[in-house]
Amino acid sequence: MDELQENKHEIRSQILEILKGFSEETHSAKTRAIEQRLFTFANFLEAAIALLYIPIGRQVSTRAIIERALKYDKIVALPAFKPGDFNMTLYKVDSLASDLVDGPRKIPQPDPARCKVIPLQRIDIAIVPGIAFDTKGGRIGTGRGYYDRLIPKLPATTRKVSIAFEEQIVPQVPMEAHDRYVDIIITEKRIIYKI
């Protein structure tokens, strides 16, 4: 493993350890604060079609955000992952209760038999997950590169936004040539615009 990969691995491990230490109460309170901030964010409110995600582990919970977005009559797209080629297909989800099935790694994802594909060109705002971020929009994901492959395929007009706990913001994310930046990060305390 080269030095850059080692640095990323170390940051990922440190942040995951911090997130594991959150009590349920702390995690819920911080998540609610991020949700409130997201639902006052003009780019999100104005977006007709929003790409969201189902979190892994202790990331910001998105279930309430997805349910609320559906109540706001937004079209919600969720990814279905293809482990062999590290790509994803986006599907329209109308109900978390009936439209999801277990995907790779047992993470719920849209059921292709029930949900319609949404072309990437239709996404107005993409909520991009990650483990660690910096104020320049650098991000460290789970290490599989799904979103680093997705981001360049999205239209230039699509806002790439991450939601994260303040503890996930680090001084600097080591970036490789294939890594992609997000435009904006929303935490429970602030909205960070890429410098």
KEDRENVEX-674019 format. One record per residue (C-alpha): x, y, z. Coordinates in nm, 3 decimals. Example, Ala and Ser with C-alpha at 12.3 -4.5 7.8 and 13.67 -1.06 7.14 Angstrom:
! KEDRENVEX-674019
+---------+---------+---------+
:      px :      py :      pz :
+---------+---------+---------+
:   1.230 :  -0.450 :   0.780 :
:   1.367 :  -0.106 :   0.714 :
+---------+---------+---------+
//
This chain:
! KEDRENVEX-674019
+---------+---------+---------+
:      px :      py :      pz :
+---------+---------+---------+
:   0.000 :   0.000 :   0.000 :
:   0.148 :   0.338 :  -0.096 :
:   0.170 :   0.633 :   0.140 :
:  -0.142 :   0.808 :   0.007 :
:  -0.349 :   0.491 :   0.048 :
:  -0.210 :   0.443 :   0.399 :
:  -0.304 :   0.801 :   0.492 :
:  -0.657 :   0.749 :   0.360 :
:  -0.688 :   0.418 :   0.546 :
:  -0.570 :   0.581 :   0.869 :
:  -0.814 :   0.874 :   0.837 :
:  -1.098 :   0.634 :   0.751 :
:  -1.021 :   0.419 :   1.058 :
:  -0.996 :   0.720 :   1.291 :
:  -1.327 :   0.870 :   1.175 :
:  -1.511 :   0.536 :   1.191 :
:  -1.384 :   0.491 :   1.547 :
:  -1.515 :   0.838 :   1.642 :
:  -1.854 :   0.764 :   1.484 :
:  -1.878 :   0.431 :   1.668 :
:  -1.836 :   0.625 :   1.993 :
:  -2.154 :   0.831 :   1.936 :
:  -2.442 :   0.740 :   2.164 :
:  -2.778 :   0.680 :   1.995 :
:  -2.897 :   1.010 :   2.141 :
:  -2.597 :   1.205 :   2.004 :
:  -2.624 :   1.038 :   1.661 :
:  -2.998 :   1.114 :   1.641 :
:  -2.965 :   1.476 :   1.756 :
:  -2.683 :   1.550 :   1.510 :
:  -2.872 :   1.376 :   1.227 :
:  -3.187 :   1.582 :   1.298 :
:  -2.983 :   1.905 :   1.293 :
:  -2.831 :   1.809 :   0.955 :
:  -3.178 :   1.723 :   0.820 :
:  -3.312 :   2.063 :   0.932 :
:  -3.021 :   2.241 :   0.765 :
:  -3.066 :   2.039 :   0.444 :
:  -3.436 :   2.126 :   0.427 :
:  -3.358 :   2.499 :   0.444 :
:  -3.088 :   2.469 :   0.175 :
:  -3.218 :   2.632 :  -0.145 :
:  -3.042 :   2.391 :  -0.385 :
:  -3.211 :   2.097 :  -0.215 :
:  -3.553 :   2.261 :  -0.187 :
:  -3.548 :   2.363 :  -0.556 :
:  -3.433 :   2.021 :  -0.682 :
:  -3.705 :   1.811 :  -0.844 :
:  -3.496 :   1.492 :  -0.857 :
:  -3.260 :   1.416 :  -0.569 :
:  -3.009 :   1.133 :  -0.550 :
:  -2.984 :   1.008 :  -0.192 :
:  -2.834 :   0.695 :  -0.036 :
:  -2.887 :   0.437 :   0.236 :
:  -2.601 :   0.480 :   0.488 :
:  -2.346 :   0.222 :   0.592 :
:  -2.283 :   0.190 :   0.964 :
:  -2.277 :   0.517 :   1.160 :
:  -2.292 :   0.766 :   0.871 :
:  -2.564 :   1.032 :   0.882 :
:  -2.895 :   0.846 :   0.875 :
:  -3.093 :   0.931 :   0.561 :
:  -3.420 :   0.744 :   0.618 :
:  -3.604 :   1.045 :   0.766 :
:  -3.455 :   1.267 :   0.494 :
:  -3.580 :   1.030 :   0.222 :
:  -3.928 :   1.007 :   0.379 :
:  -3.948 :   1.386 :   0.413 :
:  -3.825 :   1.440 :   0.055 :
:  -4.103 :   1.208 :  -0.067 :
:  -4.358 :   1.410 :   0.133 :
:  -4.222 :   1.725 :  -0.039 :
:  -4.312 :   1.552 :  -0.371 :
:  -3.949 :   1.517 :  -0.475 :
:  -3.848 :   1.232 :  -0.699 :
:  -3.601 :   1.031 :  -0.493 :
:  -3.333 :   0.828 :  -0.669 :
:  -3.136 :   0.563 :  -0.482 :
:  -2.841 :   0.363 :  -0.617 :
:  -2.831 :  -0.009 :  -0.687 :
:  -2.474 :  -0.134 :  -0.687 :
:  -2.307 :  -0.372 :  -0.931 :
:  -2.010 :  -0.518 :  -0.743 :
:  -1.842 :  -0.671 :  -1.048 :
:  -1.781 :  -0.345 :  -1.234 :
:  -1.805 :  -0.099 :  -0.941 :
:  -2.083 :   0.098 :  -1.110 :
:  -2.433 :   0.179 :  -0.997 :
:  -2.774 :   0.229 :  -1.154 :
:  -3.011 :   0.492 :  -1.014 :
:  -3.375 :   0.399 :  -0.950 :
:  -3.684 :   0.600 :  -0.853 :
:  -3.805 :   0.495 :  -0.509 :
:  -4.157 :   0.574 :  -0.390 :
:  -4.153 :   0.381 :  -0.062 :
:  -3.871 :   0.264 :   0.163 :
:  -4.102 :  -0.004 :   0.300 :
:  -4.186 :  -0.173 :  -0.030 :
:  -3.927 :  -0.070 :  -0.291 :
:  -3.602 :  -0.195 :  -0.132 :
:  -3.427 :  -0.532 :  -0.129 :
:  -3.097 :  -0.641 :   0.022 :
:  -2.807 :  -0.562 :  -0.209 :
:  -2.437 :  -0.643 :  -0.188 :
:  -2.305 :  -0.625 :   0.168 :
:  -2.670 :  -0.651 :   0.287 :
:  -2.727 :  -0.277 :   0.230 :
:  -3.085 :  -0.210 :   0.115 :
:  -3.113 :  -0.087 :  -0.243 :
:  -3.394 :  -0.040 :  -0.497 :
:  -3.563 :  -0.350 :  -0.631 :
:  -3.518 :  -0.338 :  -1.013 :
:  -3.840 :  -0.538 :  -1.051 :
:  -4.043 :  -0.260 :  -0.883 :
:  -3.849 :   0.062 :  -0.956 :
:  -3.782 :   0.260 :  -1.274 :
:  -3.433 :   0.364 :  -1.382 :
:  -3.358 :   0.737 :  -1.358 :
:  -3.102 :   0.863 :  -1.614 :
:  -2.802 :   1.040 :  -1.460 :
:  -2.875 :   1.350 :  -1.670 :
:  -3.201 :   1.402 :  -1.477 :
:  -3.041 :   1.435 :  -1.131 :
:  -3.067 :   1.792 :  -0.996 :
:  -2.882 :   1.733 :  -0.671 :
:  -2.666 :   1.438 :  -0.566 :
:  -2.622 :   1.371 :  -0.195 :
:  -2.287 :   1.192 :  -0.193 :
:  -2.186 :   0.979 :   0.108 :
:  -1.841 :   0.966 :   0.258 :
:  -1.640 :   0.888 :   0.569 :
:  -1.420 :   1.199 :   0.585 :
:  -1.419 :   1.541 :   0.416 :
:  -1.215 :   1.860 :   0.407 :
:  -1.327 :   2.219 :   0.347 :
:  -1.206 :   2.205 :  -0.014 :
:  -1.464 :   1.937 :  -0.094 :
:  -1.219 :   1.646 :  -0.077 :
:  -1.378 :   1.323 :   0.040 :
:  -1.281 :   0.974 :   0.147 :
:  -1.548 :   0.711 :   0.084 :
:  -1.550 :   0.343 :   0.170 :
:  -1.264 :   0.279 :  -0.072 :
:  -1.455 :   0.107 :  -0.351 :
:  -1.474 :   0.413 :  -0.579 :
:  -1.844 :   0.391 :  -0.674 :
:  -1.905 :   0.764 :  -0.627 :
:  -1.568 :   0.865 :  -0.778 :
:  -1.693 :   0.690 :  -1.094 :
:  -2.041 :   0.843 :  -1.069 :
:  -1.956 :   1.211 :  -1.006 :
:  -1.787 :   1.281 :  -1.344 :
:  -2.089 :   1.129 :  -1.525 :
:  -2.334 :   1.371 :  -1.362 :
:  -2.422 :   1.694 :  -1.546 :
:  -2.209 :   1.998 :  -1.460 :
:  -2.527 :   2.164 :  -1.330 :
:  -2.593 :   1.887 :  -1.075 :
:  -2.495 :   2.002 :  -0.726 :
:  -2.275 :   1.745 :  -0.554 :
:  -2.347 :   1.777 :  -0.180 :
:  -2.241 :   1.569 :   0.117 :
:  -2.403 :   1.554 :   0.458 :
:  -2.165 :   1.478 :   0.744 :
:  -2.111 :   1.518 :   1.114 :
:  -1.871 :   1.793 :   1.217 :
:  -1.638 :   1.518 :   1.346 :
:  -1.601 :   1.390 :   0.987 :
:  -1.433 :   1.715 :   0.874 :
:  -1.054 :   1.677 :   0.870 :
:  -0.780 :   1.934 :   0.793 :
:  -0.692 :   1.776 :   0.457 :
:  -0.804 :   1.471 :   0.262 :
:  -0.525 :   1.310 :   0.058 :
:  -0.659 :   1.312 :  -0.299 :
:  -0.552 :   1.089 :  -0.587 :
:  -0.603 :   1.163 :  -0.959 :
:  -0.922 :   0.953 :  -0.974 :
:  -1.078 :   1.104 :  -0.660 :
:  -1.365 :   1.349 :  -0.705 :
:  -1.463 :   1.653 :  -0.502 :
:  -1.808 :   1.756 :  -0.379 :
:  -1.931 :   2.117 :  -0.409 :
:  -2.086 :   2.159 :  -0.065 :
:  -2.082 :   1.983 :   0.273 :
:  -2.366 :   2.026 :   0.522 :
:  -2.294 :   1.945 :   0.888 :
:  -2.502 :   1.996 :   1.200 :
:  -2.323 :   2.329 :   1.255 :
:  -2.256 :   2.482 :   0.912 :
:  -2.269 :   2.470 :   0.535 :
:  -1.922 :   2.445 :   0.382 :
:  -1.882 :   2.569 :   0.025 :
:  -1.582 :   2.432 :  -0.165 :
:  -1.305 :   2.690 :  -0.164 :
+---------+---------+---------+
//
